[in-house]
């Protein structure tokens, strides 16, 4: 196992294929989606502050329905319904 931190870490940045070739079976990339999301949030807030609109970024954003599905809202609604019927 190798712990990779491509942004600001001490481990050399290697591709998954390179790590496989070196014999690594597990290579977590902790926080990579989170750090990318933070950059995206900063860009959205900057755009909103500077232009007062997010129209230019709309194509890069998920719909409300997609957002709700990512967080599992339908599962929570089903669970809620189950307990309300109890």
C-alpha positions in Angstrom: 0.0 0.0 0.0 1.1 3.5 -0.8 -0.5 6.7 0.5 -0.5 9.2 -2.3 -1.1 12.9 -1.9 -0.6 14.5 -5.4 -1.0 18.1 -4.2 1.6 19.2 -1.6 2.6 15.7 -0.5 6.1 14.2 -0.2 5.3 11.1 -2.3 6.3 11.5 -6.0 3.3 11.9 -8.2 2.9 8.6 -10.1 0.0 7.3 -12.2 -2.1 4.3 -11.1 -0.4 2.3 -13.9 3.1 3.2 -12.6 2.1 2.2 -9.1 0.7 -1.1 -10.3 3.9 -1.8 -12.2 5.9 -1.1 -9.0 3.7 -3.8 -7.3 1.3 -1.7 -5.2 -2.1 -3.2 -4.9 -3.7 -0.4 -2.9 -3.2 3.3 -3.5 -5.7 5.5 -1.8 -5.9 9.1 -3.0 -7.3 10.7 0.3 -9.1 13.9 -0.1 -8.6 14.3 -3.9 -12.3 14.7 -4.7 -12.7 17.0 -1.6 -9.8 19.3 -2.6 -11.1 19.5 -6.2 -14.6 20.3 -4.8 -13.1 23.1 -2.7 -11.5 24.7 -5.8 -14.9 24.4 -7.6 -16.7 26.1 -4.7 -14.1 28.9 -4.6 -14.6 29.4 -8.3 -18.4 29.5 -8.0 -18.3 32.0 -5.1 -15.8 34.2 -6.9 -18.0 34.2 -10.0 -21.1 35.1 -8.0 -19.2 37.9 -6.2 -17.7 39.4 -9.3 -20.5 38.9 -11.8 -23.6 38.5 -9.6 -24.6 35.5 -11.7 -23.7 31.8 -12.2 -25.0 31.6 -15.7 -21.5 31.0 -17.2 -20.9 28.1 -14.8 -24.4 26.4 -15.1 -23.2 23.7 -17.5 -20.5 22.6 -15.0 -23.0 22.3 -12.1 -25.3 19.3 -11.3 -29.0 19.7 -11.2 -30.9 19.7 -7.9 -32.1 16.2 -8.7 -28.6 14.9 -9.3 -27.4 16.6 -6.1 -30.2 14.9 -4.1 -29.4 11.5 -5.6 -25.7 11.9 -4.8 -26.4 12.4 -1.1 -29.0 9.6 -1.1 -32.1 11.6 -0.5 -34.4 9.0 -2.0 -33.0 6.4 0.5 -33.6 8.8 3.4 -37.2 9.5 2.2 -37.9 5.7 2.0 -36.5 5.3 5.5 -38.6 8.2 6.7 -41.7 6.8 5.2 -41.0 3.4 6.8 -40.8 4.9 10.3 -43.7 7.2 9.8 -45.9 4.2 9.0 -44.8 2.5 12.2 
